Amino acid sequence: MEHDRWVGLDLRHLLALKAIADEGSFGRAADRLGYTQSAISQQIASLERIVGLRLLERPGGPRPVTLTEAGRILLRHAEAIEARLLAAKADMAALEAGDAGRVRVGTFQSVGAKIIPELLRQFAASHPGVEVVLTESQDEDELLAMVERGDLDLTFWTLPLVGGPYEAVELLRDPYVLVVPADSPLARLERPPTLREITLHPLVGFNQCRAMAHVDRQLAAAGRTPNYVFRSDNNGTVQGLVGAGVGISLSPRLTVDEDDPSVAIIDLQGRLEPRVIGLVWHADRHFSPAARAFVESAVAVCSELAEAPAAA
């Protein structure tokens, strides 16, 4: 039987390829990995013999080293392998910690303001030996990538799930409301405005995120392109601009300060499908008892929040 050259592939070969792709030179890649430049050259030469294709273009002089098409394809696999290795390392740490240790959780602004405080209070009371480490980002794709690499054990996420090795639990259906200036004629209507009527007004919205993309798709389906006059990542900025009369906003209820006298909040009565918030974890990683307990606490807290009456 013919010997399979790929049996000789070593993880160091792939890490060398990734370092060269990132740094653009053999020398800087060697410094980053703690090898000599000749050792990096030998690893790449071995990798090219195993693959049977040229992986790098070596122009010489000051010009950077670049990947060939074969190199770019192999790099994608190398990055995925590195991510799984980091996830395995995180699994071993979680397994060693047992019921104690840390739970690393990704979150975003509205979850941090309305869900996290009560969740951490209850979780700390029931699991005092577990440290919860939060990472906040408005980029949910970044949070999911951190789950894949093993940098996070869980992350809050706007469902549905994207493709990938993930599992999720639904926590809360967060309805959209229309936020308008307190003296707006829209606040005095006997019925909520239609989506088409809403698009006739200047809108203040959030920068591109999963929740905003969900809104924009539904507005476009109503037959009119929305006119955004300002976008922000900050919930308070969006609401402040509405209160100042700059425009109106379609916002998930969790992002809204319902005690703000400068705005009126209109229940849309289902004209927009709600934002669905969940917790996501890596399906192939060890799910520690501490992480499982955090999920159970989040489900309980969000159930209480969903049952609480909305402010009038």
Buried (B, 14 or more C-beta within 10 A) or exposed (E): EEEEEEEEBEEBBBBBBBBBBEBEBBBBBBBBBEBEBEBBBBBBEBBBEBBEBEBBEEEEEEEEBBBBEBBEBBBEEBBEBBBBBBBBEBBEBBEEBEEBBBBBBBBBBBBEBBBBEBBBEBBBEEBEEBBBEBBBBBBBEEBBBBBBBBBBBBBBBBBEEEEEEBBBBEBBEBBBBBBBBBEBEBBEEEEBBEBEEBBEBBBBBBEEBBBBEBBBEBBEEBEBEBEBEBBBBEBEBBBBBBBEBBBBBBBBBBBBBEEBEBBBBBEBEEBBEBBBBBBBBBEBBBBBBBBBBBBEBBBBBBEEBEEEEEEE
